[in-house]
Amino acid sequence: MRIKVTLHYLGLLIAIVGSTMLLPLCWSLYSQEPCTAAFAISMAITLSSGLLLWRLTPLDASGRKLSRREAIALVAGSWIAASLFGALPYQLSGALPGFLDAFFEAMSGYTTTGATVFTVIESQYQGILLWRALTQWLGGMGIIMLFVALFPMLGIGSAHLAEAEMPGGQQGEKLTARMRDTAKSLWLIYFGMTIAEFVLLRIAGMHVFDAITVTLSTLPVGGFTATDLSIGAYNSIFVEAIVIFFMIAAGVNFGLYYYLIWKRQPGRLLRNPEFRLYITLLIGAILLINIDLVANMGMSLGDALRYGSFNTVSIMTTTGFNTTDFNVWPEFSRSLILVLMVIGASAGSTGGALKVIRLLVLAKYTYRRILLAFNPRAVVPLKIDGAVIPEGVTSRIISLTILYFAVLVVCFLIMSALGLDKITALSSVTASLGNVGPGLGLVGPMDNYFFIPAVGKGVLIFCMLAGRLELFTLLMLFTPAFWRWR
């Protein structure tokens, strides 16, 4: 593997991260906040570091194409570097003086997890709160996908980068002939939906700054807000309805929007098996939780519909917003929430966790194994939407699922060994690995992760990154064969 090639593009990407600090810098400058200097210094450090690394590793024409291993190293390195440099504004402003906490917050932002170590959010400067939301928006569609969209020099390496960053995306089907065009199309859809939500939130009466931060956290299904009570602080049914719509929309495969908008093929969306299962699971979970809230908590039907629906959508789409403390809900509802944290949204969406498509493939694979148990000679192809799924894809899904739960169990045991109760330990790992954010127990929606021991924060940082890169991309770096020079 050519380390020089990886470092060359990593430097360019770090410079991009530095340039994104301009927005919170300008906002802080306009608001005359003390954190203006922190953003200016952070931007200068990040930009100069990235450009210096880029200049010190020049490439000739033959070195511009990325191999698969170089792409994997670049993707993993980019997310780690973005979070390291993204932590600078938190630390230099004094918002989070400990670098581990600053790194935790930055990683939570870029991976769209939404777990926070801030104990009081509303006391922070607006520039800091805008930076939190912006890191989520950038991470939602993927910083590598932005890189691919901006720079054409990568050539065929673009496909390797996209595959490494979004292994649960549009596999087996290219939206356009060139990956750069695909990245541009997806970012355009993403940007358009962002503008639409902001406008609707303003119409609903939300303040400009709140509308910006909520919008920047909704589309990437991140969950950071500028308030301690999340969306519940606004106490508006109209705001909640708008946010619910865009959370559900963000949980849909963005490739289907491409066919809906550019190709004028709405049938691709309505006939898609994953989309139908996604909506079915969402409606089913809402109904079950609403019934449980009415029957076992004494909540009125109206309140159950309002609070149950919002928080169920928020958890399944891995957004992490809340309008009430679901930590005090009945055991069945809390258990179902924990299950939804594992399932997550659709592949190709900005959501995290296992993804609905994998649940569908696993169900079909299990049914096929049952049929073959009493008729071993039968030929039972595994199909989704009329297309036969290659055995390699099925094998990858099965192995990723096994690996997902293996990491979950190991990290749960580590968190338990640190003295956390089993509910807090399990839900913190599940929420971090699924990029959900709030969990249950001591890390519930009204609480934070500040009290977690340093080792525990390190474990959760690993879980957030592993969940965002869907395990394989990150764990491959720990195999000796990956680093073998060729």
N, C-alpha and C positions, 0 to 999 in steps of 0.2 A: 504494500500500500504506500502511495506517495503522500507522506505527511505534509510536504510543502504545498501540494495542491489543496489539501483540506484547510490548512492554515490561511492560504491566500483568500479563499472564499469566506472563511470564518471572519477574517478581518473586515471584509466588506460588509458582512451582515452585522457585525458589532457596530460599525459606523452607522448603519441604518437604524439600529436601536437607539444610538445617541441622537440621531436627528429627530426621532419621535418625541424626545424630551422637550422640543421647542414649544409644543402646544401647552403643557402645564407651566412652562417657563413664562410664556406670554400671559397666561391667565394669572399667574402669581404676580407678575409685574404690573398688570392692569389693576389687580386688587390690592397692590402695595403690601404684599405679605412678606414676612421675614424669610420664608423658604425660597424666595427668588434666587438668592445667592447659592443655595444648595443645588437648585436645578441648573444654574449656570455652570457651576463647578462640575457637577455630574455629567452634564452634556459635553463639556470640554474634555474631561477625562475619557469618556466613552468614545467620542469621535476621534480624538487623537490616538487612542490605543488601537482602535479599529483600522484607521488609515495607516498607522505606522506598521501594523502587522501585515496589511495588504501590500504596502510598498516594499517591505523587507522580504517578501516571498514572490517575486515576479515569475510569471509563467511564459513559456514560449507557446506557439500555436498548437503544438502537439499535447501540451499539458492542460488544455482547457476543458477537455471532456472528463467527466467524473465516472469512475467505476462504481459498481454497486457498494463495495466496501467503503470507498471514500465518501460516498453519499451518506451512508449510515453513520460514519464517524462525524461528518459535517452536521447532520441533523441533530444527533445527540449533543454534540459540542455546542451547537447554536442555542439550544434551549437552556443549557447550563450557563453559557456565557451571558445570554440575555438576562437571565435571572440574577446572576452575579452583578452585572452592571446596573440592572434595574433596581437593585437593592440600595444603590448609592444615595438616591434622593431621600429615602427613609432614614438612613443613618446620618447623613450630613445635615439634615434639617433638624435632627434630634427627635423626630417622631418615633423612631425605634432605635435607640442608641446601641443595642446589641446587634452585631452583624448577623448572627444566626436568625434572630427574629426578622430582620430586614430581608434576608435571603428567603426565609419561609414565606413572607408576605409577597415578595416578588414572584417566587415560584408558583404560589397559589394563584397569583394574577395571570401570569402567562399561560399556565395550564388550565385556566378557567375553572379552578377548583372552588374558590370563594371562601376557603377556610381562613380565618383572620386571627392575628395575635393582638390586634388593637382591643383594648379594654373599653375605651370610650371613643367612638368613631366621630361623633359630632363635634368634638373639641379640636379635631385636626384641621389644618389649613385646607382651603379649597383646592389649592394646587396639588397637595398630596392626595386628596380624594379623587381628583381628576386623573392623576397618574395611575392610581389603583384601577380605576375603571378602564383607562386606555390600555393598560397592559392586558386586560382581559379581552378587549376588542381585537387587539393585534393577535393574541394567541388563539382566538376563536376559529378563524379561518386558517391560521397557521402562519408563523413568521417565515417559514421556508416557502410556502406558497406565494407569499408576498414577494419574496426574493426572486422566485422563478418568474413571476409576472413582470417584475421591473427590469430584469437583466436577461438579454437574449443569448449571451455568450456561452451558456452552459451546454447547449446542444442536447444530445441524447442523455446527458447527465440529469436533465430536468425530470425525466421519468423516474429515475432512481431516487431522486430527492423526494418527489411526491409520494412514491410508494413507501419510502422509509418513514415519512412524517404522517401519512394518512393511510396506514395499512388496512383500515376498515372502510376505505372510501370506495370509489367507483372502480372496483376491480373487474377485470375482464371486459370492460367497455369504456372506450375513450370517447369523451364528449366531442372533442375536436381532433383534428389531425396532429396538432402540436400541443404539447403540454403547456407551453407558455400561453397559448390562446385559451386553453381550458382554465388555467389559473386566473387569467384576466376576466373570463366570463363569470367564474364563481365569485371573485372579489367584487365585480360589478353588481351582482345580485345581492350580495352581502351589504354593500354600501347603500343600495337602493332601499333595502328593508330597514336599514338603520335610519335613513332620512325619514321614511314613512312613519316609523314608531315615534321619532322625536316630534314630528308635526302633530301626530295624534295626541301625544302626552301634553303638548302645549295647548291644544284645543281643549283638553280635559282640565286645564287650569293649573298644571304643574309649573313650578318656577323653572326658568331656563337652565340653571345649573343642575337642578335635580333631574330635569328631563334628559340632559346630556348624560349624566352619570348612570341613570337607570337604563337608558337606551344602550349605552356602551357596554353594559353588563348583561342585558337581556339577550341580544342576538348571539353572543358567544356562549350563552347559557352559563354565565360566570357567577353572578349572585352578589357582587360587591355593590353596596349603596352608600349614600352619604349620610345615612341615619342609623341609629342604634337599633331601631325597631324594623329595619328593612322596609318593605313595601307597606307593612302595617302602619307605619308612621303617617302615611298620607290619608288613611281611612276613607278611601274613595272607591266606590264600586266601579266607576268608569275607568279609573286608572288600573284597577285590578283586572278588568275585562280586557283592556288593551294589552297589558303585560301577559295575560294568559294566552291570548291569540298569538303573540309573537314568540312566546316560549314554545308553544306547540309547533309553530311554523319553523323555528330554529331546530327542532328535533327531527325534522324531515330531511331526507337525503337531498342535498342541494342540486344534485344532478337531475332530479325530477323537475326542479324549477327551471332548469335550462331547457328541457323539452317543453315545458309549459309556456315559457315566455318566448324563447327564440324559435322553437320548432312548431309552436302552436299545436301541441299534442297533449291535451289534458288527459286523454285516456291512459297515457303512460303513468300518470300520477294515480288515477283512480283504480287502475287494474294492478298496480304494483303490490305484490303479496306482503312485503315488509311494511309498506304504508298502511295497508288494511289491518295487519296484525298490531301495529303500533297504535292506531286509533282504537282498536278493539280492546287492547290491554289497558289503555288509558281510561276509556269509558268504564270498563269493568272495575278497575281499581277505584275510580271516583264513586261509583255506585256502592261498592262494598264498604268503603270508608264512610260515606254519608250515612248508610244504614247503621253502622257501628256507632257513629257519633250520636245519632238520634236515640238508638236503643240503649246504649250502655253509658252514655255521658249526659243524657238528658238535654242535648242541644236541640234548639228549634230546627225545623226543616230548612228554613231560610238561611240560618247561620251555618248549618251543616253543608248546605249547597255552596255557600259563599266561601267559607274557610276550608272545607274539605276539598273542594274542586281546585282552588288555587294552589294549596300546598301539595296536593297529589301531583298536579301537573309540574310544579316546580321541582319536586324530587325525581320524578321519572325522566324528565328532560335534563336532569343533573344541573339545574340552574342554581338552586339553593336559596332563592328568595323565600320569605315567609310573611304571613300576615297574622299569625298567632303562634303560640308555643305548642307545637305538636308533640313536644316531649311529655305533656301531661295527658295526651289522648289515651284511650283504652289500649290494652295490650295488643289486641288484634290489629288495630290501625297502625300502631308503632311497628309491629312485626311486618306488616305489609309494606310499610315505608322502607324498612330495611331491605326487603326483597326487591323493591323498585330501584333502590340504589345500585343493586347488582345488575339489573336488566338494562336500564338506561334507555337511550333513544335510538334513532336509526343510524346505520352506517352511512357515511358521507354527510352527516349532519355535524353541527358543532358540539353535540352532546358527547358524554363519555360513557364509561362502564362497558359491559360486554356487548351491547347493541342487540337490537331486536332480530336482525337478520341471522345472527349466530344462534339465537334461541330457536328460530324457525328451522335452520339447517339441522341442529341437534335433535329436534323433535322428529323431523323426517328421517334422519339417520337411525334413530332409535326404532321408529316404526318399521324401517327396512330390515333391521336386525331381527325384529320379532317375526317378520314374514319369512326370513331366511332360516330361522330356527327350526321350522317344521317343513321347509321346502328348500334345502340347501342348494339345489341346482337352478333355482329360479333366478332370472335376471331382472333385478328391480333397480332401474336407474333412479338416481336422486335428482328430482327436478324442482325448479322454482321458476314460476312465470313461464313455463313451457320449455325452459332451457335446462339441459343436463349440467349439473355441477360437477366439474372435474374432481377426481378422487384426491388430487393434490390439495385443492381448496378445502375439501371436507376434512382432510387430515390436518391441515393447518388450523382450522377452526377448533377441532377437537383438542389438539395439542395446546392451543392458546387458552382454551377454557380450563384445561387441567392446570396449566401454568398459572392462570389467573387465581384460581382457588388455592393453589399451593403457596403463592406469594401472600395471599390474604391470611391463610392459616399461620404461616411463619411469622408474619408481622404482628398478627393478633397475639401470638404467644410472647413476642418480645415486649409489646406494649403492656401485656398483663404482668410480665416479670418486673416491669418498672413500677408496679404498685397500683395501676389503674384498675377499676372494677371492670367486670367482663363486658357490661353494656357499653361503657365508654371506650374500652379498648377495641372491641369489635366494630362499633359504629365509626370510630375515628379512622380506622384502617379502611373500612368499606367506603366511607365518604371520601377519603383521600384517593384511594385506588380508582374509584369511579368518578373522580373529579366533581363530586357533588357539593362538598363544603360542610354545611352543618350536619351533625349526626344526632345521636341520642345520648342520654346520660349527662355527663359533665361537659360535653361538647354540643349540646343541643342548640336550637335556633336562637335562643336568647343568651347564649354563652359564647365563649371564644376558646382559642387554643393556647393562650398565653401561659397557662399553668403547666403545660406539658413539659416534662424534663427535656434537657438538651438532646439526649440520645433519642427520645421519642420523637422530637421534632425532626431529627435527621432521618428517622424511619419514615415519617409521613412525607417528608420532602421526596424521598426515593419513591414512595407510593404514588405521589402526584405526578412525577415525571414518567414513571413506568406506566401509569394508567393513560396518560396523554399520548405516549408513543406506543401504546399497546404492547408493552413488555418485550417483544422480540428485538426491536430496534435498540433498546437500552441494554438488555441482557446479553446481546451478542458481543458487546464491548468487553464482557468479562470472560470470554472464551479465548484461550491462547492462540487457537487457530486463526482468529480474526486478525491478530496483529502480526501474523507470519508474513515476512517480506516476500513479495513476488514481483 
